[in-house]
Amino acid sequence: MYGDLMGIMKRINQETLFERNWNRFKGFASENKVEKISESVFSRKDNPPYLAIQIDVNQKLWKPIQQIQADLETIEHRHKFYHPLYFHITVKHIGWDNGYDRERIKESVLTSLEKFEPFNINLKGLNIFPACVFVQVFNKNGSIHKIHESLCGGLRKFCDMQIIEGSNYIPHVAILSFDSDTNQIFLEAIEKYRCYEIGEFFVRRVHMVEAFSFRNVGCYKKIFSVDLKGKI
């Protein structure tokens, strides 16, 4: 699974991958087949923390994302709109913490990231998964996919979420989770932002976090951070 990722990225550009995702899932919104967060296992308050490796979205891009959220909220306010403190890009899911050795995970992450330089990310356009609306993440030199692949290799023995690894990995920033009925009007509101330019930022640091997805604010906290070049 891991070895074929970069080959796929070379053969199919990022725009094509996002367009395929849009065509695959847009019917979920127009036909009201979305997965509601309140009915999801992720909303249960008795869940253990969910562990992941992620990148924070630079604060300078919070306002344009919130403006999009505000527009969508006028169509349907009952969805779960995420606070900007939550805006992030997951580069590796680890899974529910049912006794993971966090020190071993930390050592593995440090080893996986030590060769990587800081890199640039561009946020552009909205897209959907069955459970959420997200901002598309573009990276010209492929660093985010290379980091993902390196983490997959190092953390494979620790992780539960291999279904969204390798060629199934689509970097994104979730801005809302569905929690109400949807229709063609809401889909058209999303589609208006399909090519909307949000902005760029430079990634210098990656974090391991524990998430409590039932919370609206303070839904995750950082366990440790790694400056690219492998420094704590």
C-alpha positions as CSV (number, residue, x, y, z in Angstrom):
1,M,0.0,0.0,0.0
2,Y,2.7,2.5,1.0
3,G,5.1,1.9,-1.9
4,D,2.6,2.8,-4.6
5,L,1.6,6.2,-3.2
6,M,4.2,8.3,-4.8
7,G,3.8,6.5,-8.1
8,I,0.1,7.3,-8.0
9,M,0.8,10.9,-7.2
10,K,3.1,11.2,-10.2
11,R,0.6,9.7,-12.6
12,I,-2.4,11.6,-11.3
13,N,-2.1,15.2,-10.2
14,Q,-3.7,16.5,-7.1
15,E,-6.5,18.4,-8.9
16,T,-7.6,15.2,-10.5
17,L,-7.7,13.3,-7.2
18,F,-9.8,16.0,-5.6
19,E,-12.1,16.1,-8.7
20,R,-12.6,12.3,-8.5
21,N,-13.4,12.6,-4.8
22,W,-16.0,15.3,-5.5
23,N,-17.7,13.3,-8.3
24,R,-17.7,10.3,-6.0
25,F,-19.3,11.9,-2.9
26,K,-21.3,15.0,-4.1
27,G,-24.4,12.9,-4.4
28,F,-24.3,12.2,-0.6
29,A,-25.1,15.9,0.0
30,S,-27.7,16.4,-2.8
31,E,-29.5,13.2,-1.9
32,N,-29.3,13.5,1.9
33,K,-27.2,10.4,2.4
34,V,-24.6,12.1,4.6
35,E,-23.3,10.6,7.8
36,K,-24.3,12.7,10.8
37,I,-21.7,13.3,13.5
38,S,-24.3,13.0,16.4
39,E,-24.9,9.4,15.2
40,S,-21.2,8.6,14.8
41,V,-19.0,6.6,17.1
42,F,-16.7,9.7,17.2
43,S,-19.3,11.6,19.2
44,R,-19.5,9.2,22.1
45,K,-18.3,10.9,25.3
46,D,-17.0,7.6,26.7
47,N,-14.5,7.2,23.9
48,P,-10.8,7.2,24.8
49,P,-8.7,9.9,23.3
50,Y,-8.0,9.6,19.5
51,L,-4.4,10.0,18.6
52,A,-3.1,11.5,15.4
53,I,-0.2,13.4,13.8
54,Q,-1.2,16.7,12.4
55,I,-0.3,20.2,11.1
56,D,-2.0,23.3,12.4
57,V,-3.6,25.8,9.9
58,N,-1.8,29.1,10.2
59,Q,-4.0,31.7,12.0
60,K,-3.8,34.2,9.0
61,L,-6.1,31.8,7.1
62,W,-8.7,31.4,9.9
63,K,-10.8,34.4,8.7
64,P,-11.4,33.3,5.1
65,I,-12.3,29.8,6.3
66,Q,-14.7,31.3,8.8
67,Q,-16.3,33.5,6.2
68,I,-17.1,30.3,4.2
69,Q,-18.5,28.7,7.3
70,A,-20.7,31.7,7.9
71,D,-22.1,31.5,4.4
72,L,-22.9,27.8,4.7
73,E,-24.4,28.4,8.1
74,T,-27.0,30.7,6.5
75,I,-28.2,27.6,4.5
76,E,-28.2,25.1,7.4
77,H,-27.0,26.1,10.9
78,R,-27.5,22.7,12.5
79,H,-24.3,21.1,11.2
80,K,-21.3,21.1,13.5
81,F,-19.1,24.0,12.4
82,Y,-15.6,23.7,13.7
83,H,-13.9,26.4,15.8
84,P,-10.7,27.7,14.2
85,L,-8.7,26.3,17.0
86,Y,-9.6,22.9,15.5
87,F,-8.4,23.7,11.9
88,H,-5.7,21.2,11.1
89,I,-4.4,18.8,8.5
90,T,-4.0,15.2,9.7
91,V,-0.9,13.6,8.2
92,K,-1.3,10.2,10.0
93,H,-4.2,8.7,12.0
94,I,-3.0,6.5,14.9
95,G,-6.4,5.5,16.4
96,W,-8.2,5.2,19.8
97,D,-5.7,5.2,22.6
98,N,-6.4,1.9,24.3
99,G,-2.9,1.6,25.8
100,Y,-0.5,2.7,23.2
101,D,3.1,3.2,24.2
102,R,3.4,6.9,23.6
103,E,7.1,7.1,24.1
104,R,7.7,4.4,21.4
105,I,5.3,6.4,19.1
106,K,7.3,9.5,19.8
107,E,10.6,7.8,18.9
108,S,9.1,6.5,15.7
109,V,7.7,9.9,14.7
110,L,11.1,11.6,15.3
111,T,12.9,9.1,13.2
112,S,10.3,9.4,10.4
113,L,10.5,13.2,10.3
114,E,14.2,13.8,10.8
115,K,14.9,14.1,7.0
116,F,12.2,16.5,6.1
117,E,12.5,20.3,5.5
118,P,9.8,22.9,6.0
119,F,7.4,23.2,3.1
120,N,4.6,25.3,1.6
121,I,0.9,24.4,1.6
122,N,-1.9,26.0,-0.4
123,L,-5.5,25.8,0.7
124,K,-7.9,26.0,-2.2
125,G,-11.5,25.0,-2.8
126,L,-14.2,23.0,-0.9
127,N,-14.9,19.3,-1.3
128,I,-16.9,16.7,0.7
129,F,-16.6,13.3,2.3
130,P,-19.8,11.5,3.4
131,A,-19.3,12.9,6.9
132,C,-17.9,16.4,6.4
133,V,-17.1,19.4,4.2
134,F,-13.4,20.1,3.9
135,V,-10.9,22.5,2.4
136,Q,-8.6,20.9,-0.2
137,V,-4.8,20.9,0.6
138,F,-2.3,21.3,-2.2
139,N,1.4,20.8,-1.9
140,K,3.5,21.2,-5.1
141,N,6.6,19.2,-4.1
142,G,4.7,16.3,-2.5
143,S,6.2,16.8,0.9
144,I,2.9,16.2,2.8
145,H,2.4,12.8,1.0
146,K,6.1,11.9,1.6
147,I,5.7,12.6,5.3
148,H,2.5,10.6,5.4
149,E,4.2,7.7,3.7
150,S,7.2,7.9,6.1
151,L,4.9,8.0,9.1
152,C,2.9,5.0,7.8
153,G,6.0,2.9,7.5
154,G,7.3,3.8,11.0
155,L,4.0,3.6,12.8
156,R,2.4,0.6,11.0
157,K,2.6,-1.7,14.1
158,F,0.9,0.9,16.3
159,C,-2.0,2.0,14.1
160,D,-5.6,1.0,13.6
161,M,-6.6,3.3,10.7
162,Q,-4.9,1.8,7.7
163,I,-8.0,2.2,5.5
164,I,-7.1,5.9,5.1
165,E,-3.4,5.4,4.4
166,G,-1.4,5.3,1.2
167,S,-3.4,5.9,-1.9
168,N,-6.5,6.5,0.2
169,Y,-5.0,9.5,1.9
170,I,-6.4,12.9,0.9
171,P,-5.0,15.8,2.9
172,H,-7.7,18.2,4.0
173,V,-9.0,20.7,6.6
174,A,-12.5,19.7,7.9
175,I,-14.6,22.9,8.4
176,L,-17.9,21.2,9.4
177,S,-19.3,17.7,10.1
178,F,-22.8,17.0,8.8
179,D,-25.4,16.9,11.5
180,S,-28.6,17.7,9.7
181,D,-30.4,16.9,6.5
182,T,-28.9,18.1,3.2
183,N,-30.2,18.8,-0.2
184,Q,-29.3,20.2,-3.6
185,I,-29.3,23.8,-2.3
186,F,-26.7,23.0,0.3
187,L,-24.6,21.2,-2.3
188,E,-24.8,24.2,-4.6
189,A,-23.6,26.4,-1.7
190,I,-20.6,24.2,-1.3
191,E,-20.0,24.0,-5.0
192,K,-19.7,27.8,-5.2
193,Y,-16.4,27.4,-3.4
194,R,-15.0,24.5,-5.4
195,C,-12.1,26.7,-6.7
196,Y,-12.0,29.4,-4.1
197,E,-8.5,30.5,-3.2
198,I,-8.0,30.6,0.6
199,G,-4.2,31.1,0.8
200,E,-0.8,29.6,1.5
201,F,1.3,29.0,4.6
202,F,4.7,27.6,5.5
203,V,4.8,24.4,7.5
204,R,7.6,24.2,10.0
205,R,6.2,22.1,12.8
206,V,4.2,18.8,13.1
207,H,2.3,17.8,16.2
208,M,1.0,14.6,17.9
209,V,-2.3,15.2,19.5
210,E,-5.1,13.5,21.4
211,A,-8.5,14.4,20.2
212,F,-11.9,14.5,22.0
213,S,-14.2,14.8,18.9
214,F,-17.4,15.3,20.9
215,R,-16.2,18.7,22.1
216,N,-16.8,21.9,20.1
217,V,-13.8,23.9,21.6
218,G,-10.7,22.4,23.1
219,C,-11.3,19.2,21.3
220,Y,-7.7,18.2,21.1
221,K,-4.5,18.9,23.0
222,K,-0.9,18.5,21.9
223,I,1.2,15.7,23.3
224,F,4.5,16.8,21.6
225,S,5.6,18.8,18.6
226,V,8.4,18.3,16.2
227,D,10.2,21.0,14.2
228,L,11.0,19.8,10.8
229,K,14.6,18.7,10.8
230,G,13.7,16.4,13.7
231,K,14.0,18.8,16.6
232,I,11.6,18.8,19.6
